[in-house]
Amino acid sequence: MIRTATMLILLWCPALLRGQTLTGEEAKDGFLSLFNGKDISGWRFGPGSADPEKMPANWKVEDGCIKVSGGGSPHCASQWDFDDFDVRFEWRANKDKYNSGFYVRSGRAVGANQINLAHGGEGGIVGGKVAGSKTVPGLQKKFGEWNAWRVLAVGEKITFWCNGELAWEGSDFKPARGYLGFQAEGAPIDFRNVRIKELGFEPLWSADKWAETKGWKWEGDRLVSEKRHMPLRMKQQDRKNYVLRTEWKVSAESGIDISLSGKNGDNVVDLGKRRNGSGGVNGSKPLKKVDNPVGQWNYLELRVNDGKATVWLNGTVVTDNVALKTTGAGSFEIVGDEGAELRGLRIREIK
């Protein structure tokens, strides 16, 4: 019995280390943690993407929570933008006259499409229009207790649950893509256990997705390169048009190459090794250098469509619709120097 319990703890260790309480079903279903319980990684204040050297005075990470003391700014925004998703989190007010909000599909500065989190107005839409939305204060717990919210967005439809109960179903929800965020507004509130599933994406952080994994260590949704030039080779060989998303981090001596469909060595996306910045394809200079400091996570979206590649890095397009050397269906491989890391690697086919 002791041995079985120990094995269960080891299996769940990656989730525990990230301050997450993903259920087994959520983890299997492709949910990602958006908060590690230790620092603000994955979130930002303002338009930049690097982790702040100093947290804003009204925000802190403590006791496994993102905590806001009030104020009117800055708001806390996600590094990623999302289109269709299922997002879940918990919040707790620390006084009875609380006020905040949860932004969904908002602009990079976050300010529109707020699901209100003000006492008496919980659930109402602020800074946007959603047909069918309404305030639902009766579904909230009293201050000092944790509430569980869930938001499902699919196209122009959005569905909202509070503490396991359906609050409302809305339509005409726009725009089609945007950022998540928590509002700083007037009162202390804690947030925790933030996780999301991007609908339509296939998780690639399990070894069974790859034909070759030697030299890589697997820790939940995180992959660490333990040996130089040991490739991850994809099993599926008919990738042609797709969106690949991942977070990556390198040391001063390490980098990552992603070889796209075609012959090995063709169509290489360089990460972390060039003075001009990451995201160039086949040695091309990126439009702008937006790499985060060495040792911090970077946020990469690679779009391959009809023989051309676009690279989005840390909120900015750095390679725009560049023609590939070789095209057609194929696979890709990832080569990382020792110490390079990937997290949340996922893919979605463009149909």
C-alpha positions in Angstrom: 0.0 0.0 0.0 2.8 2.4 0.9 4.6 1.6 -2.4 1.4 2.3 -4.4 0.9 5.6 -2.6 4.5 6.6 -3.4 4.1 5.8 -7.0 1.0 7.9 -7.2 2.9 10.9 -5.7 5.7 10.4 -8.2 3.2 10.3 -11.1 1.6 13.5 -10.0 4.9 15.3 -9.0 5.1 17.5 -12.2 1.6 18.8 -11.6 2.3 19.5 -7.9 5.5 21.3 -8.8 3.6 23.6 -11.0 1.1 24.5 -8.3 -1.6 22.8 -10.2 -4.5 20.5 -9.3 -5.2 19.1 -12.7 -7.4 16.0 -12.4 -6.3 12.9 -14.2 -9.0 13.4 -16.8 -7.9 17.0 -17.4 -4.2 16.1 -17.8 -5.1 13.3 -20.2 -7.5 15.6 -22.1 -4.7 18.2 -22.9 -5.2 20.8 -20.2 -2.3 23.1 -19.5 -1.4 24.9 -16.3 -1.3 28.7 -16.8 0.2 29.4 -13.4 3.0 27.5 -11.7 2.1 28.6 -8.1 5.6 30.0 -7.6 6.1 33.1 -9.9 4.5 35.1 -12.6 5.8 33.0 -15.5 3.2 32.8 -18.2 1.7 36.2 -17.3 2.8 39.8 -17.9 2.0 43.4 -17.0 1.9 45.7 -20.0 2.7 44.9 -23.7 6.1 43.2 -23.1 6.7 39.5 -22.6 9.7 39.2 -20.3 9.2 38.4 -16.6 9.2 41.7 -14.7 12.4 42.4 -12.6 10.1 43.8 -10.0 6.4 43.0 -9.5 4.0 45.9 -9.6 3.2 47.1 -6.1 -0.3 45.8 -6.2 0.5 42.3 -7.4 2.4 39.4 -5.8 2.7 35.6 -5.9 2.3 34.1 -2.5 0.9 30.9 -1.0 0.3 29.4 -4.4 -1.8 32.3 -5.5 -1.7 35.3 -7.8 -2.8 38.1 -5.4 -3.9 41.6 -6.3 -4.4 44.2 -3.5 -6.5 46.5 -5.6 -5.7 49.7 -7.6 -6.8 50.5 -11.1 -3.7 49.2 -13.0 -1.8 47.4 -14.2 -3.9 44.4 -15.1 -2.4 40.9 -15.3 -2.5 39.4 -18.8 -1.7 36.1 -20.3 1.4 35.7 -22.5 -0.6 33.6 -25.0 -3.7 34.7 -27.0 -6.4 32.1 -27.6 -9.3 31.5 -29.9 -11.4 28.5 -28.9 -10.7 27.3 -25.3 -12.0 25.8 -22.1 -10.5 27.8 -19.2 -10.9 27.1 -15.4 -9.7 28.9 -12.3 -10.5 29.7 -8.7 -10.8 33.1 -7.0 -11.4 34.3 -3.5 -12.3 37.8 -2.3 -10.7 39.0 0.9 -13.4 41.6 1.8 -17.1 41.8 1.3 -17.1 44.8 -1.1 -14.8 43.2 -3.7 -14.2 44.2 -7.3 -12.2 42.7 -10.2 -12.8 41.0 -13.5 -11.7 38.2 -15.8 -10.8 39.2 -19.4 -11.5 36.8 -22.2 -10.4 37.3 -25.9 -9.3 40.8 -25.0 -6.6 42.9 -26.7 -3.0 42.6 -25.7 -3.4 45.4 -23.2 -6.5 43.7 -21.8 -9.5 46.0 -21.1 -12.4 44.7 -23.2 -14.6 41.6 -22.8 -14.5 41.5 -19.0 -16.6 39.0 -17.1 -17.3 41.1 -14.1 -16.1 40.0 -10.7 -17.6 42.9 -8.7 -19.7 42.2 -5.7 -23.4 42.1 -6.8 -22.5 42.2 -10.5 -20.6 38.9 -10.9 -20.9 37.4 -14.4 -22.0 40.4 -16.3 -20.1 41.5 -19.4 -18.2 44.8 -19.2 -16.5 46.4 -22.2 -18.2 44.1 -24.7 -21.5 42.7 -25.9 -22.6 39.1 -25.5 -26.2 38.2 -26.2 -27.6 36.1 -23.4 -25.1 37.1 -20.7 -26.3 38.2 -17.3 -25.2 38.9 -13.7 -25.3 35.9 -11.4 -24.4 37.0 -7.9 -26.5 34.2 -6.4 -24.1 31.6 -7.7 -21.1 33.0 -5.8 -19.9 32.0 -2.3 -19.4 34.6 0.4 -16.1 36.4 0.7 -13.3 34.4 2.2 -14.4 31.2 0.4 -13.0 29.9 -2.9 -15.2 30.1 -6.1 -14.6 28.0 -9.2 -15.3 29.6 -12.6 -15.2 28.0 -16.0 -15.5 29.7 -19.4 -15.9 27.8 -22.7 -15.5 29.8 -25.9 -16.2 28.2 -29.3 -16.5 30.5 -32.3 -19.1 33.2 -31.4 -20.6 31.1 -28.6 -19.5 31.5 -25.0 -20.7 29.5 -22.0 -20.1 30.4 -18.3 -20.3 28.2 -15.2 -19.9 29.3 -11.5 -19.2 26.7 -8.8 -20.3 23.9 -11.1 -23.6 25.5 -12.1 -24.4 26.8 -15.6 -24.7 30.6 -15.3 -25.5 31.5 -18.9 -24.9 30.7 -22.5 -24.1 33.6 -24.8 -23.8 34.3 -28.5 -22.3 36.9 -30.9 -19.1 36.8 -28.9 -16.3 38.7 -30.7 -13.4 39.0 -31.5 -12.4 35.5 -32.6 -9.1 35.6 -30.7 -7.5 37.4 -27.8 -5.9 37.4 -24.4 -7.0 36.4 -20.9 -6.4 38.6 -17.9 -7.2 39.5 -14.3 -8.3 43.0 -13.5 -6.8 45.2 -10.7 -9.7 47.1 -9.4 -10.4 48.3 -5.9 -10.1 45.3 -3.6 -7.8 42.4 -2.7 -8.6 39.2 -4.5 -6.6 35.9 -4.9 -6.5 33.7 -8.0 -5.2 30.1 -8.3 -5.4 26.9 -10.2 -5.6 28.5 -13.6 -5.7 25.9 -16.4 -6.8 25.9 -20.0 -7.4 23.5 -22.9 -7.0 25.0 -26.4 -9.7 23.3 -28.4 -8.5 21.6 -31.6 -4.9 21.2 -30.4 -3.2 17.8 -30.0 -0.8 17.6 -27.0 2.7 16.5 -28.0 4.3 16.2 -24.6 4.0 12.4 -24.3 6.8 10.1 -25.6 4.3 8.0 -27.7 3.9 10.9 -30.1 7.6 10.6 -31.2 9.5 8.0 -33.1 12.8 8.9 -31.4 13.2 10.5 -28.0 16.7 9.5 -26.8 18.4 12.3 -25.0 15.3 14.0 -23.8 13.8 13.9 -20.3 10.0 14.1 -19.9 8.5 15.9 -16.9 4.7 16.3 -17.3 4.2 18.8 -20.2 7.9 19.8 -20.1 10.7 18.3 -22.2 14.4 18.8 -21.3 17.3 18.1 -23.6 20.0 16.2 -21.7 22.4 15.5 -24.6 23.5 17.8 -27.4 22.1 17.2 -30.9 19.7 14.4 -30.0 16.6 14.9 -32.1 12.9 14.5 -31.3 11.5 12.9 -34.4 7.7 13.0 -34.9 5.9 9.7 -35.6 3.3 11.1 -37.9 4.7 11.7 -41.3 1.9 13.5 -43.1 2.0 16.9 -41.5 1.6 19.7 -44.1 -0.5 22.6 -42.9 -0.5 23.2 -39.2 0.0 25.5 -36.2 2.6 24.5 -33.7 2.7 26.1 -30.3 5.3 25.8 -27.5 7.2 27.6 -24.8 11.0 27.4 -25.0 13.9 28.3 -22.8 17.7 28.1 -23.3 20.9 28.8 -21.5 23.7 31.0 -22.7 25.3 28.0 -24.4 22.2 26.2 -25.8 19.7 26.7 -28.6 16.9 24.8 -30.4 16.4 24.0 -34.1 13.0 23.0 -35.5 13.2 21.3 -38.9 9.9 21.6 -40.8 8.4 19.2 -43.3 10.7 18.3 -46.1 14.2 16.9 -46.2 16.3 16.9 -43.0 18.1 20.2 -42.6 15.7 22.1 -44.8 13.3 24.7 -43.4 15.0 25.2 -40.1 13.6 27.6 -37.5 16.4 28.9 -35.2 15.7 29.6 -31.5 18.1 31.1 -29.0 21.3 31.1 -31.0 21.4 34.1 -33.3 22.5 37.7 -32.4 19.7 39.0 -34.5 17.1 37.2 -32.5 15.1 33.9 -32.8 12.4 32.9 -35.2 14.3 33.2 -38.5 13.7 30.5 -41.1 16.6 29.0 -43.0 19.0 31.6 -41.7 16.9 34.6 -42.5 17.0 37.6 -40.2 13.8 38.0 -38.1 11.9 41.2 -38.6 12.6 42.1 -34.9 14.5 40.7 -32.0 12.0 40.0 -29.2 13.8 37.2 -27.4 13.3 37.2 -23.6 16.5 37.2 -21.4 18.4 33.9 -21.3 16.8 31.5 -18.8 13.3 32.9 -19.2 10.5 31.3 -21.2 9.7 32.4 -24.7 6.3 31.9 -26.4 6.4 30.6 -29.9 3.7 29.9 -32.5 4.8 28.5 -35.8 2.3 28.4 -38.7 3.0 26.3 -41.8 0.5 26.7 -44.6 0.7 26.1 -48.3 4.5 26.0 -48.4 5.0 29.1 -46.4 5.9 29.8 -42.7 5.0 32.5 -40.3 6.6 32.7 -36.8 5.0 34.6 -33.9 7.3 35.1 -30.9 6.4 36.7 -27.6 3.5 38.6 -29.0 5.2 39.7 -32.3 5.3 38.3 -35.8 9.1 37.9 -36.5 8.9 35.9 -39.8 6.0 36.6 -42.1 4.8 34.2 -44.8 8.3 33.1 -45.9 8.5 30.5 -48.7 10.0 27.1 -47.6 12.7 25.4 -49.6 10.8 22.1 -49.7 7.1 21.7 -49.4 4.6 18.9 -49.2 3.5 16.5 -46.5 6.1 15.3 -44.1 7.2 15.5 -40.5 9.4 17.6 -38.4 12.1 17.1 -35.8 13.4 19.2 -32.9 17.1 19.3 -31.9 18.1 21.0 -28.7 21.5 21.6 -27.1 22.0 20.3 -23.6 19.8 22.3 -21.1 17.3 23.5 -23.7 13.7 23.1 -22.6 10.3 23.0 -24.2 6.9 23.2 -22.5 3.3 22.6 -23.6 4.2 21.5 -27.1 1.0 21.2 -29.1 -0.2 21.1 -32.7 -3.4 21.8 -34.7 -4.0 20.9 -38.3 -5.0 23.7 -40.6 -7.8 22.3 -42.8 
